[in-house]
């Protein structure tokens, strides 16, 4: 889908900036540090401004203990209504704190780490950031066989219908499932966005996998089978 590829193109620019920072640290014979990540913020903010109307947040999340001076680190910037300049996301990265933001366990971080492939999570409510119903697109950052973290972008779920439906050529009904079987997009009265569809139901209805995306697509008139989940 062209829309998803546009989002991943933004993510890839952040990914490439991270690799350049790593290569520079190797060239000077010094370990990668928090200062190197901070220096990426102008490029990240610039990409976010360029991606307005496509993404509302972008950045990178560093794998634990990759940096010599910080056990955990993220460099994430997002837009806010009524503000022209991007705002940095600030979260609690103190493992001993009750409010600790455990990004290691998040699907958008863990799946690319384990699979080595890009991933899309959602829709879900972004309680740690925008508070919106979003999807998160991430891709792994790997250098010399070492997993450095992920680059990613957030997209409001509400934007999907506007951007994806024209790509599908006016199909009568459209349902798109995410990796976990969650309905990402639906124009069918049989399925609601956010609803969970069992693997058996998806197979029975003939959902088709999309290339290079962890999504499945079904178009045309159909009804909900009894094997669906909620």
MIDOSE-1310 file (N, C-alpha, C; in nm, 2 decimals, decimal comma, always signed):
residues 230
xxxx	+0,08/-0,12/+0,00/+0,00/+0,00/+0,00/+0,09/+0,12/+0,00; +0,06/+0,22/-0,09/+0,14/+0,34/-0,10/+0,15/+0,42/+0,02; +0,03/+0,43/+0,10/+0,03/+0,51/+0,22/+0,13/+0,45/+0,32; +0,13/+0,32/+0,34/+0,22/+0,26/+0,44/+0,37/+0,28/+0,39
xxxx	+0,39/+0,27/+0,26/+0,53/+0,29/+0,22/+0,57/+0,43/+0,24; +0,48/+0,53/+0,23/+0,52/+0,67/+0,25/+0,56/+0,69/+0,40; +0,48/+0,62/+0,49/+0,51/+0,63/+0,63/+0,65/+0,57/+0,66; +0,67/+0,45/+0,60/+0,80/+0,38/+0,62/+0,92/+0,46/+0,56
xxxx	+0,89/+0,54/+0,46/+1,00/+0,62/+0,40/+1,04/+0,73/+0,50; +0,95/+0,78/+0,58/+0,98/+0,88/+0,68/+1,06/+0,80/+0,79; +1,02/+0,68/+0,83/+1,09/+0,60/+0,93/+1,23/+0,57/+0,89; +1,24/+0,54/+0,76/+1,37/+0,50/+0,71/+1,47/+0,62/+0,72
xxxx	+1,42/+0,74/+0,70/+1,52/+0,85/+0,71/+1,57/+0,86/+0,85; +1,49/+0,84/+0,95/+1,54/+0,84/+1,09/+1,63/+0,72/+1,11; +1,60/+0,60/+1,06/+1,68/+0,48/+1,07/+1,82/+0,51/+1,01; +1,83/+0,58/+0,90/+1,96/+0,61/+0,83/+2,04/+0,71/+0,91
xxxx	+1,97/+0,81/+0,98/+2,04/+0,90/+1,06/+2,11/+0,83/+1,18; +2,04/+0,73/+1,23/+2,09/+0,65/+1,35/+2,21/+0,57/+1,30; +2,21/+0,52/+1,18/+2,32/+0,44/+1,13/+2,44/+0,53/+1,11; +2,42/+0,65/+1,06/+2,53/+0,74/+1,04/+2,59/+0,78/+1,17
xxxx	+2,51/+0,80/+1,27/+2,57/+0,83/+1,41/+2,65/+0,72/+1,46; +2,61/+0,60/+1,44/+2,68/+0,48/+1,48/+2,81/+0,47/+1,41; +2,81/+0,49/+1,27/+2,93/+0,48/+1,19/+3,03/+0,59/+1,23; +2,98/+0,71/+1,26/+3,07/+0,81/+1,31/+3,14/+0,78/+1,44
xxxx	+3,07/+0,72/+1,53/+3,13/+0,68/+1,66/+3,24/+0,57/+1,64; +3,21/+0,48/+1,55/+3,31/+0,37/+1,51/+3,43/+0,43/+1,45; +3,41/+0,53/+1,36/+3,52/+0,59/+1,29/+3,62/+0,67/+1,38; +3,56/+0,73/+1,48/+3,64/+0,80/+1,58/+3,69/+0,72/+1,69
xxxx	+3,65/+0,59/+1,69/+3,70/+0,50/+1,80/+3,64/+0,53/+1,93; +3,52/+0,58/+1,94/+3,46/+0,61/+2,07/+3,32/+0,55/+2,07; +3,28/+0,50/+2,19/+3,15/+0,44/+2,20/+3,04/+0,54/+2,18; +2,93/+0,49/+2,13/+2,81/+0,57/+2,11/+2,75/+0,61/+2,24
xxxx	+2,71/+0,74/+2,25/+2,66/+0,80/+2,38/+2,53/+0,88/+2,36; +2,48/+0,92/+2,47/+2,36/+1,00/+2,46/+2,37/+1,13/+2,39; +2,49/+1,19/+2,39/+2,51/+1,31/+2,31/+2,50/+1,29/+2,16; +2,54/+1,17/+2,12/+2,53/+1,13/+1,97/+2,38/+1,13/+1,93
xxxx	+2,30/+1,07/+2,02/+2,16/+1,06/+2,00/+2,09/+1,20/+2,00; +2,13/+1,28/+2,09/+2,08/+1,42/+2,10/+2,11/+1,50/+1,98; +2,22/+1,47/+1,91/+2,26/+1,54/+1,79/+2,17/+1,51/+1,67; +2,09/+1,40/+1,69/+2,00/+1,36/+1,58/+1,87/+1,44/+1,59
xxxx	+1,84/+1,51/+1,69/+1,71/+1,57/+1,71/+1,68/+1,68/+1,60; +1,77/+1,76/+1,55/+1,73/+1,85/+1,45/+1,68/+1,78/+1,32; +1,75/+1,67/+1,28/+1,71/+1,59/+1,17/+1,57/+1,53/+1,19; +1,55/+1,48/+1,31/+1,42/+1,42/+1,34/+1,31/+1,52/+1,34
xxxx	+1,33/+1,64/+1,40/+1,23/+1,74/+1,39/+1,20/+1,79/+1,25; +1,31/+1,79/+1,17/+1,29/+1,83/+1,03/+1,21/+1,73/+0,95; +1,23/+1,61/+0,98/+1,15/+1,50/+0,91/+1,01/+1,50/+0,96; +0,98/+1,54/+1,08/+0,85/+1,54/+1,14/+0,77/+1,66/+1,07
xxxx	+0,84/+1,77/+1,06/+0,77/+1,89/+0,99/+0,74/+1,85/+0,84; +0,83/+1,79/+0,78/+0,81/+1,75/+0,64/+0,70/+1,64/+0,62; +0,68/+1,57/+0,73/+0,58/+1,46/+0,73/+0,44/+1,50/+0,78; +0,42/+1,63/+0,81/+0,29/+1,67/+0,86/+0,18/+1,63/+0,76
xxxx	+0,07/+1,58/+0,82/-0,04/+1,53/+0,74/-0,02/+1,38/+0,71; +0,10/+1,33/+0,75/+0,13/+1,19/+0,73/+0,15/+1,12/+0,86; +0,24/+1,18/+0,94/+0,27/+1,13/+1,08/+0,26/+1,24/+1,18; +0,24/+1,20/+1,31/+0,23/+1,30/+1,41/+0,34/+1,28/+1,52
xxxx	+0,42/+1,18/+1,50/+0,54/+1,16/+1,59/+0,64/+1,07/+1,52; +0,77/+1,10/+1,54/+0,87/+1,02/+1,48/+0,99/+1,02/+1,58; +1,08/+0,92/+1,56/+1,20/+0,92/+1,64/+1,26/+0,79/+1,65; +1,35/+0,77/+1,74/+1,42/+0,64/+1,76/+1,42/+0,60/+1,91
xxxx	+1,42/+0,47/+1,93/+1,42/+0,42/+2,07/+1,54/+0,32/+2,07; +1,64/+0,35/+2,16/+1,76/+0,28/+2,16/+1,75/+0,16/+2,25; +1,81/+0,05/+2,20/+1,81/-0,08/+2,28/+1,89/-0,06/+2,41; +1,85/-0,13/+2,51/+1,92/-0,12/+2,64/+2,07/-0,15/+2,63
xxxx	+2,15/-0,06/+2,70/+2,29/-0,08/+2,71/+2,37/-0,06/+2,58; +2,31/+0,00/+2,48/+2,38/+0,03/+2,36/+2,47/+0,15/+2,38; +2,42/+0,25/+2,46/+2,49/+0,37/+2,49/+2,58/+0,35/+2,61; +2,70/+0,41/+2,60/+2,79/+0,38/+2,71/+2,76/+0,46/+2,84
xxxx	+2,67/+0,57/+2,82/+2,65/+0,65/+2,94/+2,50/+0,66/+2,98; +2,41/+0,59/+2,91/+2,27/+0,59/+2,94/+2,22/+0,44/+2,92; +2,16/+0,38/+3,02/+2,11/+0,25/+3,00/+1,99/+0,24/+2,90; +1,91/+0,34/+2,90/+1,79/+0,35/+2,82/+1,78/+0,49/+2,76
xxxx	+1,73/+0,50/+2,64/+1,72/+0,63/+2,58/+1,62/+0,63/+2,46; +1,54/+0,73/+2,45/+1,46/+0,75/+2,33/+1,47/+0,90/+2,29; +1,46/+0,92/+2,16/+1,46/+1,05/+2,10/+1,34/+1,06/+2,01; +1,23/+1,11/+2,07/+1,10/+1,11/+2,00/+1,04/+1,25/+2,01
xxxx	+0,99/+1,29/+1,89/+0,93/+1,42/+1,88/+0,79/+1,41/+1,82; +0,70/+1,49/+1,86/+0,56/+1,48/+1,81/+0,50/+1,62/+1,80; +0,40/+1,62/+1,72/+0,32/+1,75/+1,70/+0,21/+1,76/+1,80; +0,18/+1,88/+1,83/+0,06/+1,91/+1,92/-0,03/+2,01/+1,86
xxxx	-0,16/+2,00/+1,88/-0,25/+2,10/+1,82/-0,22/+2,24/+1,87; -0,22/+2,33/+1,77/-0,19/+2,47/+1,80/-0,05/+2,51/+1,82; +0,04/+2,41/+1,80/+0,19/+2,44/+1,81/+0,26/+2,42/+1,68; +0,34/+2,51/+1,64/+0,41/+2,50/+1,51/+0,53/+2,40/+1,53
xxxx	+0,60/+2,42/+1,64/+0,72/+2,35/+1,66/+0,69/+2,21/+1,73; +0,77/+2,11/+1,69/+0,75/+1,98/+1,75/+0,79/+1,98/+1,90; +0,73/+1,89/+1,97/+0,76/+1,88/+2,12/+0,82/+1,74/+2,15; +0,92/+1,74/+2,23/+0,99/+1,62/+2,27/+0,90/+1,54/+2,37
xxxx	+0,89/+1,41/+2,34/+0,82/+1,32/+2,44/+0,91/+1,29/+2,55; +0,86/+1,31/+2,67/+0,94/+1,29/+2,80/+0,87/+1,18/+2,87; +0,94/+1,07/+2,90/+0,89/+0,96/+2,98/+0,99/+0,92/+3,09; +0,94/+0,84/+3,18/+1,02/+0,80/+3,30/+1,09/+0,67/+3,26
xxxx	+1,23/+0,68/+3,25/+1,31/+0,57/+3,22/+1,39/+0,51/+3,34; +1,34/+0,55/+3,45/+1,40/+0,49/+3,58/+1,34/+0,36/+3,61; +1,41/+0,25/+3,60/+1,36/+0,11/+3,62/+1,30/+0,10/+3,76; +1,34/+0,17/+3,85/+1,29/+0,16/+3,99/+1,17/+0,24/+4,02
xxxx	+1,13/+0,32/+3,92/+1,01/+0,41/+3,94/+0,88/+0,34/+3,91; +0,77/+0,38/+3,98/+0,64/+0,32/+3,95/+0,59/+0,36/+3,82; +0,64/+0,47/+3,77/+0,60/+0,52/+3,64/+0,69/+0,48/+3,52; +0,78/+0,38/+3,55/+0,88/+0,34/+3,45/+0,81/+0,30/+3,31
xxxx	+0,86/+0,36/+3,21/+0,81/+0,34/+3,07/+0,90/+0,22/+3,01; +0,84/+0,10/+3,02/+0,91/-0,02/+2,98/+0,89/-0,04/+2,83; +0,97/+0,03/+2,75/+0,95/+0,02/+2,61/+1,00/-0,11/+2,55; +1,09/-0,18/+2,62/+1,14/-0,31/+2,58/+1,03/-0,41/+2,56
xxxx	+0,93/-0,41/+2,64/+0,82/-0,50/+2,63/+0,71/-0,46/+2,53; +0,72/-0,34/+2,47/+0,62/-0,30/+2,38/+0,63/-0,38/+2,25; +0,52/-0,41/+2,19/+0,52/-0,49/+2,06/+0,59/-0,42/+1,95; +0,58/-0,29/+1,94/+0,64/-0,21/+1,84/+0,80/-0,21/+1,85
xxxx	+0,85/-0,24/+1,97/+0,99/-0,26/+1,99/+1,04/-0,40/+1,98; +0,96/-0,49/+2,05/+1,00/-0,63/+2,07/+1,00/-0,71/+1,93; +0,89/-0,69/+1,86/+0,88/-0,77/+1,73/+0,99/-0,74/+1,63; +1,02/-0,61/+1,60/+1,13/-0,58/+1,51/+1,27/-0,64/+1,57
xxxx	+1,28/-0,63/+1,70/+1,40/-0,68/+1,76/+1,42/-0,83/+1,74; +1,31/-0,91/+1,75/+1,31/-1,05/+1,74/+1,31/-1,10/+1,59; +1,23/-1,03/+1,51/+1,21/-1,07/+1,37/+1,31/-1,01/+1,27; +1,37/-0,89/+1,31/+1,46/-0,82/+1,21/+1,38/-0,76/+1,10
xxxx	+1,25/-0,75/+1,11/+1,17/-0,69/+1,01/+1,08/-0,57/+1,06; +1,04/-0,49/+0,97/+0,96/-0,38/+1,01/+0,82/-0,43/+1,06; +0,75/-0,34/+1,13/+0,62/-0,39/+1,19/+0,53/-0,27/+1,21; +0,40/-0,30/+1,22/+0,30/-0,20/+1,25/+0,21/-0,25/+1,36
xxxx	+0,19/-0,17/+1,46/+0,11/-0,20/+1,58/-0,01/-0,11/+1,58; -0,13/-0,16/+1,62/-0,25/-0,08/+1,64/-0,36/-0,12/+1,56; -0,47/-0,04/+1,57/-0,48/+0,09/+1,65/-0,49/+0,07/+1,80; -0,43/+0,16/+1,87/-0,44/+0,16/+2,02/-0,43/+0,31/+2,07
xxxx	-0,47/+0,33/+2,19/-0,47/+0,46/+2,25/-0,33/+0,49/+2,31; -0,27/+0,60/+2,26/-0,13/+0,63/+2,30/-0,14/+0,71/+2,43; -0,14/+0,63/+2,54/-0,16/+0,69/+2,67/-0,03/+0,76/+2,72; +0,09/+0,72/+2,66/+0,21/+0,79/+2,70/+0,25/+0,91/+2,62
xxxx	+0,18/+0,94/+2,52/+0,22/+1,04/+2,43/+0,10/+1,14/+2,39; +0,04/+1,11/+2,27/-0,06/+1,21/+2,22/-0,19/+1,19/+2,28; -0,23/+1,07/+2,34/-0,36/+1,04/+2,38/-0,46/+1,01/+2,27; -0,40/+1,00/+2,15/-0,49/+0,97/+2,03/-0,49/+0,82/+2,00
xxxx	-0,59/+0,78/+1,92/-0,60/+0,65/+1,87/-0,51/+0,63/+1,75; -0,40/+0,56/+1,76/-0,29/+0,56/+1,66/-0,25/+0,42/+1,62; -0,16/+0,42/+1,51/-0,08/+0,31/+1,48/+0,06/+0,35/+1,48; +0,15/+0,26/+1,52/+0,29/+0,28/+1,53/+0,37/+0,19/+1,43
xxxx	+0,44/+0,26/+1,34/+0,52/+0,19/+1,24/+0,67/+0,19/+1,28; +0,73/+0,07/+1,29/+0,87/+0,07/+1,34/+0,95/-0,02/+1,25; +1,08/+0,01/+1,24/+1,18/-0,07/+1,17/+1,30/-0,09/+1,26; +1,37/-0,21/+1,25/+1,49/-0,23/+1,34/+1,61/-0,15/+1,28
xxxx	+1,69/-0,11/+1,38/+1,82/-0,05/+1,34/+1,93/-0,15/+1,38; +2,00/-0,20/+1,28/+2,10/-0,30/+1,30/+2,23/-0,26/+1,24; +2,34/-0,26/+1,31/+2,47/-0,23/+1,25/+2,58/-0,33/+1,29; +2,65/-0,39/+1,20/+2,75/-0,49/+1,22/+2,69/-0,61/+1,31
xxxx	+2,57/-0,64/+1,28/+2,50/-0,75/+1,35/+2,45/-0,72/+1,48; +2,46/-0,60/+1,53/+2,41/-0,56/+1,66/+2,28/-0,48/+1,65; +2,18/-0,52/+1,73/+2,06/-0,45/+1,73/+2,07/-0,32/+1,81; +2,05/-0,21/+1,75/+2,07/-0,08/+1,82/+1,94/-0,02/+1,87
xxxx	+1,83/-0,07/+1,82/+1,70/-0,01/+1,86/+1,61/-0,01/+1,74; +1,51/+0,07/+1,75/+1,41/+0,09/+1,64/+1,39/+0,23/+1,60; +1,36/+0,26/+1,48/+1,31/+0,39/+1,43/+1,16/+0,38/+1,41; +1,09/+0,48/+1,44/+0,94/+0,46/+1,42/+0,87/+0,59/+1,39
xxxx	+0,74/+0,58/+1,37/+0,65/+0,69/+1,35/+0,51/+0,65/+1,39; +0,44/+0,75/+1,44/+0,30/+0,74/+1,48/+0,20/+0,80/+1,38; +0,09/+0,73/+1,35/-0,01/+0,78/+1,25/-0,14/+0,77/+1,32; -0,22/+0,87/+1,32/-0,36/+0,86/+1,37/-0,44/+0,76/+1,29
xxxx	-0,51/+0,68/+1,36/-0,60/+0,58/+1,30/-0,70/+0,64/+1,21; -0,75/+0,76/+1,24/-0,85/+0,83/+1,17/-0,81/+0,87/+1,03; -0,67/+0,88/+1,01/-0,62/+0,92/+0,88/-0,62/+0,80/+0,78; -0,63/+0,68/+0,83/-0,62/+0,57/+0,74/-0,72/+0,56/+0,63
xxxx	-0,85/+0,58/+0,67/-0,96/+0,57/+0,58/-0,94/+0,67/+0,46; -0,91/+0,79/+0,50/-0,89/+0,90/+0,40/-0,78/+0,86/+0,30; -0,67/+0,80/+0,35/-0,55/+0,77/+0,26/-0,56/+0,64/+0,19; -0,62/+0,54/+0,26/-0,61/+0,40/+0,20/-0,73/+0,37/+0,10
xxxx	-0,85/+0,42/+0,13/-0,96/+0,39/+0,05/-0,94/+0,42/-0,10; -0,89/+0,54/-0,13/-0,86/+0,57/-0,27/-0,77/+0,47/-0,34; -0,68/+0,42/-0,26/-0,58/+0,32/-0,32/-0,65/+0,19/-0,36; -0,77/+0,16/-0,30/-0,84/+0,03/-0,32/-0,94/+0,04/-0,43
xxxx	-0,95/+0,15/-0,50/-1,03/+0,16/-0,62/-1,18/+0,15/-0,59; -1,22/+0,21/-0,48/-1,37/+0,21/-0,46/-1,43/+0,08/-0,43; -1,36/-0,01/-0,37/-1,42/-0,14/-0,34/-1,54/-0,12/-0,25; -1,64/-0,21/-0,27/-1,77/-0,19/-0,20/-1,75/-0,20/-0,04
xxxx	-1,68/-0,29/+0,00/-1,65/-0,30/+0,15/-1,50/-0,34/+0,16; -1,44/-0,28/+0,26/-1,29/-0,30/+0,29/-1,27/-0,33/+0,43; -1,20/-0,43/+0,47/-1,15/-0,46/+0,60/-1,01/-0,49/+0,60; -0,93/-0,42/+0,68/-0,78/-0,45/+0,69/-0,76/-0,49/+0,84
xxxx	-0,69/-0,60/+0,85/-0,65/-0,66/+0,98/-0,50/-0,63/+1,01; -0,47/-0,60/+1,13/-0,33/-0,58/+1,18/-0,27/-0,71/+1,21; -0,14/-0,71/+1,25/-0,07/-0,83/+1,28/-0,13/-0,92/+1,38; -0,20/-0,86/+1,48/-0,26/-0,94/+1,59/-0,41/-0,97/+1,56
xxxx	-0,45/-0,94/+1,44/-0,59/-0,97/+1,40/-0,69/-0,86/+1,44; -0,63/-0,74/+1,48/-0,71/-0,63/+1,52/-0,76/-0,56/+1,39; -0,88/-0,51/+1,38/-0,93/-0,44/+1,26/-0,87/-0,30/+1,26; -0,79/-0,27/+1,16/-0,72/-0,15/+1,14/-0,81/-0,05/+1,07
xxxx	-0,88/-0,10/+0,97/-0,97/-0,02/+0,89/-1,09/-0,10/+0,84; -1,21/-0,04/+0,85/-1,33/-0,12/+0,81/-1,44/-0,02/+0,75; -1,49/-0,05/+0,64/-1,60/+0,02/+0,58/-1,72/-0,08/+0,58; -1,71/-0,19/+0,65/-1,82/-0,29/+0,65/-1,90/-0,28/+0,78
xxxx	-2,03/-0,30/+0,77/-2,11/-0,29/+0,89/-2,09/-0,41/+0,98; -2,02/-0,52/+0,93/-2,00/-0,64/+1,00/-1,88/-0,63/+1,10; -1,79/-0,53/+1,08/-1,67/-0,52/+1,16/-1,65/-0,38/+1,20; -1,61/-0,36/+1,33/-1,57/-0,23/+1,38/-1,42/-0,21/+1,39
xxxx	-1,37/-0,09/+1,37/-1,23/-0,07/+1,39/-1,19/-0,10/+1,53; -1,09/-0,17/+1,55/-1,04/-0,21/+1,68/-1,09/-0,35/+1,73; -1,19/-0,40/+1,65/-1,24/-0,54/+1,69/-1,13/-0,64/+1,65; -1,13/-0,75/+1,73/-1,04/-0,86/+1,71/-1,10/-0,97/+1,63
xxxx	-1,03/-1,01/+1,53/-1,08/-1,12/+1,44/-0,99/-1,24/+1,46; -1,05/-1,36/+1,48/-0,97/-1,48/+1,50/-0,90/-1,52/+1,37; -0,79/-1,59/+1,39/-0,72/-1,63/+1,27/-0,80/-1,73/+1,19; -0,88/-1,81/+1,25/-0,97/-1,90/+1,18/-1,08/-1,83/+1,10
xxxx	-1,13/-1,72/+1,16/-1,23/-1,64/+1,08/-1,17/-1,57/+0,97; -1,05/-1,52/+0,99/-0,98/-1,44/+0,88/-0,95/-1,54/+0,76; -0,91/-1,66/+0,80/-0,88/-1,76/+0,69/-1,00/-1,80/+0,62; -1,11/-1,82/+0,69/-1,24/-1,87/+0,63/-1,29/-1,76/+0,54
xxxx	-1,27/-1,63/+0,57/-1,32/-1,53/+0,49/-1,23/-1,49/+0,37; -1,11/-1,55/+0,37/-1,02/-1,52/+0,25/-0,95/-1,40/+0,26; -0,91/-1,35/+0,38/-0,82/-1,23/+0,40/-0,69/-1,27/+0,33; -0,64/-1,17/+0,26/-0,51/-1,19/+0,19/-0,40/-1,11/+0,25
xxxx	-0,28/-1,17/+0,26/-0,16/-1,10/+0,32/-0,12/-0,99/+0,22; -0,07/-0,88/+0,28/-0,02/-0,77/+0,19/+0,13/-0,77/+0,19; +0,19/-0,75/+0,08/+0,34/-0,76/+0,07/+0,41/-0,65/+0,16; +0,51/-0,70/+0,23/+0,60/-0,62/+0,32/+0,52/-0,55/+0,43
xxxx	+0,40/-0,59/+0,46/+0,33/-0,54/+0,57/+0,27/-0,65/+0,65; +0,26/-0,64/+0,78/+0,20/-0,74/+0,87/+0,04/-0,73/+0,87; -0,02/-0,69/+0,76/-0,16/-0,67/+0,75/-0,22/-0,77/+0,65; -0,35/-0,79/+0,67/-0,43/-0,88/+0,58/-0,55/-0,79/+0,53
xxxx	-0,59/-0,82/+0,40/-0,70/-0,73/+0,34/-0,81/-0,82/+0,29; -0,93/-0,77/+0,30/-1,05/-0,84/+0,24/-1,14/-0,73/+0,18; -1,18/-0,74/+0,06/-1,27/-0,65/+0,00/-1,40/-0,73/-0,05; -1,51/-0,66/-0,07/-1,63/-0,72/-0,12/-1,73/-0,74/+0,00
xxxx	-1,85/-0,77/-0,04/-1,96/-0,79/+0,06/-1,94/-0,92/+0,14; -1,94/-0,91/+0,27/-1,93/-1,04/+0,35/-1,99/-1,01/+0,49; -2,03/-1,12/+0,56/-2,08/-1,11/+0,69/-1,99/-1,17/+0,79; -2,02/-1,14/+0,92/-1,93/-1,18/+1,02/-1,96/-1,33/+1,06
xxxx	-1,86/-1,42/+1,06/-1,88/-1,56/+1,10/-1,90/-1,57/+1,25; -1,95/-1,69/+1,29/-1,97/-1,71/+1,43/-1,84/-1,73/+1,51; -1,73/-1,75/+1,44/-1,60/-1,77/+1,50/-1,52/-1,65/+1,53; -1,58/-1,53/+1,51/-1,51/-1,40/+1,54/-1,50/-1,38/+1,69
xx	-1,40/-1,30/+1,73/-1,38/-1,27/+1,87/-1,42/-1,12/+1,89; -1,42/-1,08/+2,02/-1,44/-0,95/+2,06/-1,33/-0,91/+2,16
